[in-house]
């Protein structure tokens, strides 16, 4: 007999797969539009308007379905992001060192350590972005409170679709062990991992902070570990819940990042 916990995780994974497929479909539509624009500038306005309408219509319908599902304890989608592919920053960090990322937020300071030896591309990217003040003035736009327990940040647009304009490769995916029968591993409380589109090597600037043990597919680069005080701060954000109720949405306690810095530990 399938337990309620197993059923909830199954439904969560199924919803996750649907969301990732929609995001990938949107990416394909965007690429097709770019090609058309490049080859037929004279009809940009017409083609752009038609494509936007089609995408918006589908996304609106899907978002309503997801909103209804997210109100159920069985719905808990995985972190995700949509990024545009472009060259990542040149490698400038010391791959043998550890780095600390510090975030000054409206809900207190949050810091986590990154091991460059295990995640050189991710650590280098976050160092480059922080040095350019990419994260300053952004907000943590998403909180989940059932099935998975994460706070998602790093989107300059604040709606889950923004990124730095490039992608980085997945790293360290075996660090949390082999996936079990349900296709998941446990991301322990305190873990910091990369969000992605559901496809390999699509991480950008969005990341998520795990404030309670969460079972997820082992496809999200685990690249940082929060200290105890930082974990407590994120736990408090999680305890306050989601704006308007539900289990997935903007955190009720707004988390605005005023400054981000990455330094050698």
Secondary structure, DSSP 4 states (H G I P E B T S, - for coil): ---HHHHHHHHHHHHHHHHHHHHHHHHHHHHHHHHHHHH-GGGHHHHHHHHHHHHHHHHHHHHHHHHHHHTSTT--PPP-------PPPPP-S-TTSEEEEEEEETTEEEEEEEETTT-HHHHHHHHHHHHTTSSTTEEE-EEE-SSS-EEEE-BTTSSS----S--B----TTTT----TTS-EEE-TTEEEE---SSTT-B-S-EEEESS-EEE-TTS-EEEEE-HHHHHHHHHHHHH-BTTSSSEESBSS-EEEEEEEEEE-
